[in-house]
Amino acid sequence: MGNPSVRSDESRTQQSVWVYQPVTQTKLIDHSRNEGNAKSATTCSHEISRRCILNVIGNEKLHLFKCSKTNAMSRSYDQPIIDVINYVYKYQLDEDDETLWKCARTSLLDSMGCAIETVTSSPSCRRFLGPIIEKTNVPNGFKVPGTEFQVDPLKGAFDLGILIRYLDHNDALGGAEWGHPSGESCPVQEPMDTTDWFNADNLGAIVSVMDWLSRASIAGDIVHYGPPLTMHTLLIALIKAYEIQACYQMQNAFNAYGIDHVILVKLASGAVVSWLLGLTEDQAMATVSHVWMDGHPSRLYRSGWNISSRKGWAAGDAARRAVQLAFMVGQGAEGALGALSARPFGFLERTFGDGFVFPRAFGSWTVRNVLIKTMPVEGHGISAVEAAVLQAGFLRRRGLVEPAKQIKRICLRVTEAACMIIDKKGPLYNAADRDHCIQYVVALALLKGSPPEAVDYLDESPWSKSEELEILRGKIVIQADSELQRDYLDVEKKSIGAGVTIDLENGLKLPEILIEYPLGHARNPQTPSTVQRKFFKNMSRMFSAAEISRMLGAVQQPDMLISDFMDLFIPSSTSKM
């Protein structure tokens, strides 16, 4: 079977490695689809040609991942590996489904907004950005949004990944993940799949690789044999990476084996980046096999008193590793057919035994159903915060402006997921502790009358030392509700409910406010306008209204080069800093 994402010619008879080949003239070659080949790996219903630009650099030109034809397709990788790559390379998305593409564009813009929010407001994140060796610059490298850094695609995957994720403000979806102990947690006896995971984590790998490929191809540094490096290709990659991560996370509890869910960032990013780089399907399977063979981060840094800022950069680290593995396979690293099933050391032998469980076949469900966060709060606490803000309004309208003195008890009815993950009593030692404590965010919302902001978690924030906040934290009672948990795990309903009831010292009781679909949820009718306001707020930290308008227009242009798109996020001399 011919591979539609890689140039097909008679020279594909050698080992799959990077090779330099002399080029005697500059020319544009349009490799049209061979009618005998399989359907295009670009997954578009319309015809997209494969292009490679051959430019003279002296007398040599790097043909990036020019691959040999092998008999690997007759070999048998483990079926889950085959299924992922078949989806990435062969599944065709509906070009006429405007809702699908609108959701993808929204997730992309929201993620870029989160990146700009982070770079303008988080000194602790900024210290991780840029080249490992100071003042190192990569010509035609990935341009890190909101900065002047230009780095290689591996460091770029890390940098963009951490910018999107660090403040816990990007999109998310609840899934089947084992909850972690948090001090005196709710009395749930069985491990459960309950952790948020973040789709946009994959964009660190996708965007950095595409931007570098685009710049390097235009400059004549490389010959690219993968799909067109355009906005449309980026949206395809986004949709498919989201879908892979979701299908694996929904019903497979990696945390039950001490494995952090960023293993799935590595999986989804590795598969999609292989396609973007122009690797063959067999090479893409090899990349995924390396993902499963890899060492995987422990859940420790999200757990109890060991929680730390690593939870903010773990996904960027996974995205970086995914890119590295794909590059290594492109350079000749062979895969392992039984990375999952081999005995005694295959991944499944040490974890899930009989295999993974999937809620559905790969398609395009996920990007339509993500929760786009409208506040930097751990996902399972968002509904409780929204309800607390409403209760704060009722208190103020009744003239009750001293919640710490006038409230006797606050009852939170939440999912078992929220109870297990973010119910945290006792001292809070850092920002990572605070943003994963439901008592902290609810008490803060009652005192402020508005949702938390990222700065409210910092050690230097007055809220981190507030006696009133600590008093309210101590008055909060958490109740895990099995019905809310059932609706949370129901793929058809996928609510993320929480109720807040307040008992006052004067004997009055404020009735429960129950929020099932908070702002940002796909089923909340106010989500589109709220997400738009979030984007403008984040981007206005650095860019003018005219610059923001150009960003919004760019995502509507399917043929726009990704390098041109990313240039829009680089600060100019007139940008706010």
N, C-alpha and C positions, 0 to 999 in steps of 0.2 A: 504494500500500500504506500503510495507517495505521501510525503508529509507536506501539507499545504503551508506550513509556517516557515519552511526552510527552503532555500533555493535548491532546485532540483537540477543537477547536471552530471555529466559523466565523470567529473573529478571526485565525486563522493565515493571513493573506494579506499580511502586511507583511514587511519585511526582518527577519532573525533577529538581534535585538539585545536588550539589557536595556531594559526599558521600565517606567516607573512608571505605574500606573493607580490612579485614585481608588477607594477602597473605602468604602462608606457604612455597613456594618454588619459585625459579627463573626460568622463562620459557619464551619462545617466542611463541606467539599464532598467527597463520595466519588465520584470519577470511575470508575465501574465499567467493566469491559472491554467494548469494542464487539465483538460477536460476529463482525463482518465483518473485524476486524483480524487481523494475524498473531499467532502465539502469543506469549505474554508475554515481554518481554525480561528479566524477573526470573529466567528459566530454572527456575522452580519448577514442579512438576507440579500443585500446588494453586493455587487462585485467589488472587492477591494484588492488591488494589485499589490504585489510585494515589490518593494523598491530597494535598491542599494545604490548609494552614491560612491563612485570610485574617483577619488581625487588623488592627485600626485603629491606625495610628501617625499621629496627626493625622488627615489626610484621605487619606494616601497609603500605598501598600504596594508594595514591590518584588516584581514577579513575576519570579523568577529564571529567566533563559533561556527566557522564553515564546517559542516558536519559530514561525516562519512555515512554511507548507507550501510546499515548493519542488518544482521538477521535477528536482532534483539526482539522484534515484534513477534517472532515465533516462540520466544521464551516466555515464561510465565512469572511475572511479578505477582505478589499477593493481590487478591482481587480488589481490596479497598484502594490500593495504589493505582491500579488500572482504572478504576471508576473515577477517581479524582481527575486523572489526566485526560480521560475520554471526555469528561465534562468540560474541562478548560479548553481543549483543542477542538472539540466537535459540536458541543451544544450550541444551538442557534437561538439567540434571544429574539424576542418579537420586536422588530424595528418599528412597528406601528403602534406599540403600546406606550403612549405618551406619559401615562402615569408612572411606568417603570423608569423611564429616562428622567422624568422630573424628580423622582425620589433620589435617583443616583446623583443628579446635579446638586440637589439640596444637601445630601450627605457630604459631597465634595466641598461645597462652599462652607458648610458648618465646620468641617475639619480645618480648613484653611483659616477660618475665623478664630478657632481655638488656638491655632499655632501663633497667630499674631497676638492674641490675648496673653499667651504665656510669655512670649519674648518681650512684651512690654511691661509685664507685671511681676515676673518671677526671677529675681536675681539668683536663687538657688538652682533654677533650671539653666539659666544662661551660662553658668560656669561649665556646663557639660558640652556646650556647643563649640563647633569649629574644629579645626585640625588637631590631631593628637599632639603633633609637634607645632608649637606656636609659630605663626607667620608662614607656615607652609601653605602654598596655594596650588590648586589643581587646575591647570588650563582646561577650559571647556568642561569643568566639573559641574556637579549639582550646586545650584544656588540655594542656600538655606534661606527660607522666607523670613523677612523681617531683619535680616542681617546682611553683612557684606562678605560673609564666608562663602567660599567656593571649594567644595570638598569632593572626594571620590564617592562613588555610589554606595559603598558600604557605610562610610561615616555619615553620608547623607541620609540613608535609611534610618540610622540611629537618631540623628538630629531631628529630622521631621517627625519621626515616631514619638520622640520624647516631647516635642513641642505640642503635638496634638493631644497627648495623653496626660501630661504631667499634672494639670490642674483638675483632672477628673471631670471635665466639662464637655467631653465629646460624646458621640452617640453610643448607645448600649442596647443590649437585649438580654433579658434574663434567660438562664438556661439550666441544664441539668448539671450542676456542679456542687460538690460537697461543701457544706458550710464549715467555717473554721471556728475554733474555740476563741472566745473573747472574754477572758476573765470569768465573772459569774454570769454565764449565758442562760438563755431559756432552757428549760428541762426537756429538750428534744433528744431522744435516746438514739435514734438511727441516723447514720450519715445520709445526707440528702444532696441533690444537685441544686445548688441555689445561688451560685455566684454570678454577678454581672460579668459580662465580657464585652469587649469593645471592638466593633467592626473596623472603625477608622484606623486602628493600629496598623492594618495592612497597607494603608496609603503611604506610610513612610517608605516601604520597600518599592511600591509601585511607582510613585511619583519620582523618587530619586533616580531610579533606574531609567525611566523614560526620559527625564530631563537630561541626564548625562548622555544617553544614547542619541538624543536629538542634537545636542550641542556638538558632540564628538563626530557625528555623521556629517553635519553641515560643515564643520571645520576640516573634514577630510581625514580625521584621525582613525576612523574605523569604517568598515563596510558592514552595514546592518542587514541581516536576513530575516528579521522578525516582522511582525505586523506594523502598519503605519503608526508613526509616533504622534498620534493626533488625539484630540479631545475625545472623539468617539471611542478609540481604543482604550483610553484611560477609563471611561465609564464602563466599558465591557469588563475590564480587569477588576474594577471596584465591585461591580455586581457579583462577579463570580467568586472573588475572594470573600466577600460577605457571606455568600451562600455556603461555601465550603466550611467556614468557621462555624456558622450557625448549625448546620446539619450535624456536625460532630459534637458540638457542645450541648445541644438540647437534651440529649438523653444518655450521655456518657460522662460519668463522674470522675474526671482525672484527679481531682483533689482527694478522692478516696485513697489514692496511691501516693499522696504527697506531692503530686505534680501540679505546678501552676498552669493556669489555662493559657498562658502565652505560648505553650507548645503548639496551639492551634493557629496562632499568628505565624509561627514558623512554617506550619503545614500549608496554610492558604497562600501565604506570600511566596513560599518556595515554588509551589505549583504554577502560580500566575506569572511570577518573574521569569521562570523557565520559558514560558511561551513568549513573553515580551522580548527576551534576549534572542529568540530564534532557535532555541534548542529543539532537537527532534523530540517526538513523544517518548521514545525510549530514554533519552537523556533526562527528560522531565520526570519520568518514573524513577530514574536513578537519584535525582535530587530529592524527591519525596522519600525514597528509601533511606537517604542520609538523614532526613528529618527524624524519622523514627529510630534510627540508630544513635542519634545524638544524645548527649547528656541533657537532661531537662531541668529547668529551675525548680527548686523546692517552693512549696507554698508558704514557707516560714515567714517571709517578709510581708505577708498580708495577715499574719496571725497574731492575735493577742498582743502581748507586750513586745514582741519582736517586730512589730510593724514599723516600716521605715520608708524613706523616700524611694527605695528601690522599686516599690510598687508603681511609681511614676515613670521609671525608665526601663522596666523589665520588657515591655512590649517593643520599645525601640531596639533593645538588645536582640530580641527575637527576630525582628525585621532585618536587622543587620546580618544576623547569622543566616537567615534564609537567602539573602543575596549572595553571601559568601559561598554557601553550598552550591548554588546554581552556577556561579562562576567556576568553582572547582570542577564540577562535572563538565562544564564546557571546555575546560582545559584537559580533560581526559580521565578524571576520577570515575571509576566504575561504581555501579550501584550494587545493592544486595537484594536478590530476588525475594528472599524470605525474611526481610527486615521485620515483618510483623509476626510471621508464623513459625520461624525456625525454633527448634528446640535444642538446648534449654534457654537460649538467650534472646529470642525474638521478643518484640515489645509486648505482644499479646500474651505470651507465655508468662510474663512477669506482671501483667496487669489484668486485662479484661477477659482472659481465658478464651471463651468461644468467639469473641469478636465484638465489634461495635454495634450499637443499636441506632437506627436512624428514623426520624419521624416522617420523612418523605424523601423522594428522589431529589437530586439536585435540580434546581430550577431558578426561579427569581423571586421567591417569597420573602427572603430576609430583608432586602433593601426597602421593601414596602412597609415593613413592620418594626423597624428600629425605633427606639426611644431616643429622640434627639434632646439631650439635656438642656434645660433652660436655666439651670443653676449648678454650681460646682459641688454637688452632693452625691454621695454614693447612691447608686440607682435605686436600691431598695428603701431608701429613706426619703425620696423625693415627694411621694404622696403625703407622708406625715408632715413634712415641712410645709407643703401647700395648705394642708388643713390647719396647721398651727398659725400660719399667716392670717387665715380667715378668722380663726378664734381670737387672735390678737386684735383684729378690727372690731369684733364684738365687744371685747373688754374695753377698748378705748371709747367706743360709743356709749358705754355705760359709765364712763368716768373712772374706770379702774385702770390707773396708769402705773401702778407699782406691782407688777405680776409676782415678783418674788415674795412680797408680803401678803398679797391678796389671794393667791392661789394656794389651795390646800393640797390638791392632788391632780396629776395629769395622767390620764390613762391612754396608752397607745395600743390600739388593736392593729396588729401588723401580720404580714406573712411570716411563716416559720423561717423563710429565707432571711428576712430582715432581722428576725430575732437572733438567729445564729451568727450572722455576720457582723452586725453593727450595734448590737446591744453591749455596751461597754461601760462598766462602772469603775470607780477609782480614778487615780491621777492620769492625766493625759500629757504625754511628754513632748510631743512635737506636732507639726501640722498634719502629718500622715495619720497620727492617732486621732486628731480632732475631726478630720473630714470623714472618718470611718466610725464615728460615734453618734448614734441616733439621738441620744440624750442631749448631746452638745448642739446638734443642728436644730433640734426642735426648741430647746430652751433659747437659743440665739434668735430663732424666728419669732418667738413670743416677745422677746425683749425689743428687737428691732422693728417688728411689724413688717418685715420683708425677708426674702430668702437670704441665706449666707452668700457672701462673696469670697473669692479666693483669699483675699488679704485677711479675712476674719479668722483664718486658721493659723496664721503666722505667730511665732513666739512673741513678736513685738506688738501684736494686735492687743488693744485694751480688753477685748473679749476673752483672750486666753487667760487673763488674770482677774476676770470679773467675779466678784463674790456673789452677785445676784444670779449670774449664770450658773454657778456651782450650786446655789440653793435650789434653783429650779431643776437642775439635773437630778438632785436627790429626791425630788417630788414626783419623778416620772416612773410610772409602773408599766412594764411591757407585757403584753398578752399576745402570745402566738395564736393565730386563728386558722384552723384547718380549712375553713371554707375559702378564705382569702388565698391560702396557699394552693388550693385546688384550682381556683380560677387563674392563678399566676402560672401554673404549669400547663393549663389547658391551652393547647396550641391554637385553638379556634378563638378563645376569648383573650388570652394573654394580657390580663389586667395586672396591675401592680399596686394593689389597694392598701390603704391604711386609714384608720379612723382615729380621731382625737376627741376625747371627752375631758372636760375640765370641771373639777369640784372647787368651789370657792370657800374661803374661810367664813363668809357670812351665811353659809348654808345653801346658797344657790348652786345650781348645776347647769353648766352649758351643755346642751345636747350634743351628741356626737356629730362631727362632720366627717363624712366618709368620702374619700377621693379614690376612685378606681382607675381612672385614666387621666393622669396629671398632664399639665402642659408639656408638650414635646412628644406625647404618645401619639401614634398614628391615628388612633380613634378619637382623639380630642379635636373638635372642629376649630379650636383656636390655635392649634399647633402651627399651621403655616405662617400666620401673621406674627406669632411669638418668635418663631425661629428666624424670621426675617429681621425682626428688631434686634435679636441677639447678634446676627451677622453684622448689621450696621454698627452696633455698639462696639463690637470687637474691632472691626476694621477701622473705625474712626479714631482709634487709639493712635494710629500711625498714618492713615491715608486720608486724602480729601474726598469729598463727595464725588467729584469727577473721576477720581481713580477707582473708587468703589463701583461706580457705574460701569466702568470698563471691565471690571472683574465679572460683574453680573452678565454683561453681554458676551464675554468670552466663553462661558460655559454653554452658550447657545450655538456656538460655532463648531460643528462636528469635525471640520477639517483643520482647525487651528492646531499648530504645532505646540507640543507641551512646553518646549523651551520658551516660546512666545508667551504662553500662559503664565509660566512661573516668573517671567520677567516682571509681571504686573505686581508681584508681591515683594519686590526688592525696593527698599526705601530710597527715595530720591533726595536731592539736596533740600527739597522743600517739605519732605515728610516730617511728621511729628515724631519725636523720639523721647 
